[in-house]
Amino acid sequence: MAKLDLEIFENEITALEHKVLNHKNSRNLVAFYGSSSIRLWETMEEELHPINVINLGFGGSSYPYCYHYFNRVFKHLAPSQIVLYAGDNDLGSGRAIIEVFNDFKRLIEAIHGMYSNIPIHVISIKPSPSRAHLLSMTSETNALMKKYIQGTKNGRWVELFGKMLDENAQTLPDLYIEDQLHLNAKGYDVWRKVVKHHLFANNQVI
């Protein structure tokens, strides 16, 4: 696993621990966990209503960081489902596909170790224009993760990669803010439609 800098996310993780402790409604709670694409979805609760959600995204994290902090963030939480998103920072930092995949599996195993029966929904790695040179690697990584999660107990795959490409399988810059990495309101609207439909179609979530 990648060497981690355990200082860069400490304040965010501490804030998430407090957020979990102060979250009052645990009924049919869907916990979203992962990198900045989750953290920056600031309208999640409103847009996914009436689904009861908690946003546990942090920084520009990766699967190794998500794994490392999983127990700290979730130890006082009893979600009915978990939605994961990470991976683009892993590939963007130069990690090999198999390394990203192995870190992903390690996190899934940790979740199964804490919650043996709850559904785990994995959002595909998005095709960011600033990382268009990684489209092939992103597609391959998604394929590996999809096959794995669908072969696990209560594993679900949320396909967004293809829905964020044009008819020529090219990235869509108008779904992203100026850095062409993070989503804008239009991009999150695509996520809202797909994720909300997916949760209602696959489970009783309210």
SVG drawing of the C-alpha trace seen along z (x, -y; Angstrom):
<svg xmlns="http://www.w3.org/2000/svg" viewBox="-39 -28 44 41">
<polyline fill="none" stroke="black" stroke-width="0.4" points="0.0,0.0 1.1,-3.6 3.0,-5.5 0.6,-7.9 1.0,-11.4 -1.0,-11.1 -1.1,-14.8 -2.7,-16.2 -6.3,-14.9 -6.2,-14.9 -8.4,-18.0 -10.9,-16.7 -11.1,-13.3 -11.5,-14.8 -14.4,-16.9 -16.0,-13.8 -15.8,-12.0 -17.7,-14.9 -20.2,-14.9 -20.9,-11.2 -21.4,-11.7 -23.7,-14.6 -25.8,-13.0 -29.2,-12.4 -31.2,-10.3 -29.7,-6.8 -32.9,-5.3 -32.0,-3.8 -28.9,-5.9 -26.9,-5.8 -23.3,-6.9 -21.3,-8.4 -17.6,-7.9 -14.6,-8.8 -12.7,-11.6 -13.4,-15.3 -16.1,-14.4 -18.1,-13.3 -17.0,-16.0 -17.8,-18.8 -21.3,-17.5 -22.5,-20.0 -26.2,-19.8 -26.3,-16.0 -28.8,-15.9 -31.2,-18.2 -30.8,-16.6 -31.1,-13.0 -34.1,-13.7 -36.0,-11.8 -33.1,-9.4 -31.4,-9.8 -27.7,-10.5 -24.5,-11.5 -21.6,-13.0 -18.3,-11.6 -16.0,-12.7 -12.6,-14.2 -10.0,-16.1 -8.3,-14.7 -8.2,-11.3 -7.5,-7.9 -8.3,-4.3 -5.3,-3.9 -6.5,-6.9 -10.1,-5.7 -9.0,-2.4 -6.7,-3.9 -9.3,-6.1 -12.3,-3.8 -12.5,-2.5 -12.1,-6.0 -14.8,-7.5 -17.3,-4.7 -16.8,-3.2 -19.8,-5.0 -22.0,-4.8 -24.6,-2.2 -25.4,-2.8 -27.9,-0.7 -25.8,-1.2 -22.5,-2.7 -21.7,-4.5 -18.1,-4.7 -16.2,-7.0 -12.5,-7.2 -9.8,-6.2 -9.2,-9.1 -6.6,-10.6 -5.0,-7.2 -4.6,-7.0 -3.7,-10.7 -0.8,-10.2 0.7,-7.6 -0.3,-4.4 -0.7,-1.3 -4.1,0.2 -3.4,3.3 -2.3,1.2 -5.5,-0.8 -7.6,2.3 -5.8,4.0 -6.4,1.0 -10.0,0.9 -10.4,4.6 -8.7,3.9 -11.3,1.2 -14.2,3.5 -12.9,6.2 -12.7,3.8 -16.3,2.7 -17.4,6.4 -15.4,6.9 -17.4,4.2 -20.7,4.6 -21.2,8.1 -24.6,7.7 -25.2,4.1 -25.2,3.2 -22.0,1.5 -22.5,-0.8 -19.3,-1.7 -19.5,-4.7 -17.3,-4.3 -14.2,-6.6 -15.2,-9.7 -13.6,-10.7 -12.2,-14.1 -11.0,-16.3 -7.8,-17.2 -6.9,-13.5 -8.1,-12.6 -4.8,-10.9 -5.9,-8.4 -9.2,-7.4 -8.0,-4.0 -6.6,-3.2 -9.7,-4.6 -11.9,-2.3 -9.7,0.7 -9.8,0.0 -13.5,-0.5 -13.9,2.9 -11.9,4.6 -13.7,3.0 -17.1,3.6 -16.4,7.3 -15.2,7.6 -17.9,5.7 -20.7,7.4 -19.2,10.7 -19.4,9.8 -22.3,10.2 -24.6,7.2 -22.2,5.4 -23.6,2.9 -22.0,0.9 -23.1,-2.6 -22.2,-3.3 -21.3,-7.0 -18.2,-6.8 -20.0,-6.2 -22.7,-8.7 -20.1,-11.5 -18.7,-11.0 -20.0,-12.3 -21.1,-10.2 -17.4,-10.0 -16.4,-8.7 -14.6,-12.0 -14.8,-13.9 -17.4,-16.6 -15.7,-19.8 -19.0,-21.5 -19.6,-19.1 -16.6,-20.4 -15.3,-23.6 -12.3,-25.5 -9.8,-22.9 -11.5,-20.4 -11.2,-17.9 -14.0,-18.7 -17.7,-18.7 -19.8,-21.8 -23.6,-21.9 -24.3,-20.4 -22.0,-17.5 -23.5,-16.9 -27.0,-16.9 -25.8,-13.9 -24.7,-12.2 -27.9,-13.1 -30.1,-11.5 -28.0,-8.3 -27.3,-7.8 -30.9,-8.5 -32.4,-6.2 -29.8,-3.5 -30.6,-3.6 -34.4,-3.5 -34.1,-0.8 -31.9,1.5 -33.1,1.1 -35.8,-0.2 -34.0,-3.4 -36.7,-5.4"/>
</svg>
